[in-house]
Amino acid sequence: MASSVETLNSAAAAWRRSHVWMGKSSLAVIDEGLVSGSNFVLVIVLARWLGTRQYGAYALAFSVFLLLAGLYQAVLLEPMSVFGPLRRGADRRDYLGAVLWIHAGICTVCALALGAAGFVLAAAQPDLAAVLRALAVALPSILLLWLARAACYLRYSPATAAAAALMYSCLLLGGLVVVNRSGLLSSPAVFLSMGGASLAVALCLLAGARPRLTGMRREAARVWREHWTYSRWALCTAAVMWVPGNIFYVATGALAGMGATGSLRALLNIALPVTHSGTALVRLFQPYLSERQQQRGTPAIVPAVGLLSGLFAAGALAYALVFAVFHVRVFGWLYAGRFVENSWMAAWVAVGVVFQMAAYGIALGLRAVRSPASIFAAYSTSAAISVLIGIPGVWLLGLPGAVGSTVVSNIALAIVQAILLRRKVRHGGC
């Protein structure tokens, strides 16, 4: 009888925990969905109203942003999700203050580099140069919002992040309406609007977190050393992660023209809702898995990693089926009849996202066992495939070659990560 009661109590406790995590997961998806959804609207508006060549220039500039943002995430945000949950109370305020000083240093370097690039390209590529100069101004604020939202998840508080995301969406879309009515809609104006909305929301979040900013020189140096010890491999990973998703913009622009680059951007836009949802869930579950691994060991995280990978992939598969059936209608609606001739490739893009999402779940486990070298190895394999197959594919087949190569690289990524995680589990996370 006692055994039955204990079983019922355990089942009830598990049910309550599952409901808590379902609620937090929903809020995390809402948070990422509001921010990414607002940005997605901007991307679609640009695709509908800009010329194909101008949209291609935007795509190249955005790929530069993704490279810098990926490096930033590797140095600050990813280590935060691993080391931040171990901080409590005033120690967490000191930690966040130190991270903000590191943020300032990184963003200063990035902004100067973007500004210099915009100056150099002003004569040869004026459209691209203008976008890069706007990005130089907006980048520090955009990344500051990323950091402030990540800090919410250190306290397992996706509700706060979701409220901030709603505020960001209202400010950004409201600014877009003003810019459009003024007749000033352009890629640079969009980046500047993103920067302004990001700064306002980030300051509100940081005011609530109350980071300590004074007398943090030694703490910032110590946190930098701690992050760098972890992120050396993650930084290399961020660089090679950029290759599979962005090398095709460069290759397509060089081999098939800037118009084809714009068409490729329009195709890959459809993956954004799924990948951003995955990013939200990764941000939520990474602290939990890292803490669980520290407390119970590597084998304890394996069931959770398998479940999350399967759920991520299943959601992406349902999304892929929609584009397999309704791709013409969806493209006609999104892009006002533009790019419809390439819509048949949308289903293949979505298939690649299924494997990409599975890889997101597996990477949670590799980060939890503190093995960024394994993630680097997996993305290096994917990057090598992108270059070796993608560039000849674009040269021979044009746009279909680029799309097909993204699918192959994502399949390779998921397989290699699964093999490496299995090896880590067998050796106890060593």
Summary of the structure (lengths in Angstrom):
residues: 430
radius of gyration: 21.7
end to end distance: 43.1
largest distance: 82.9
contacts: 1552
relative contact order: 0.12
helix: 91%
strand: 0%
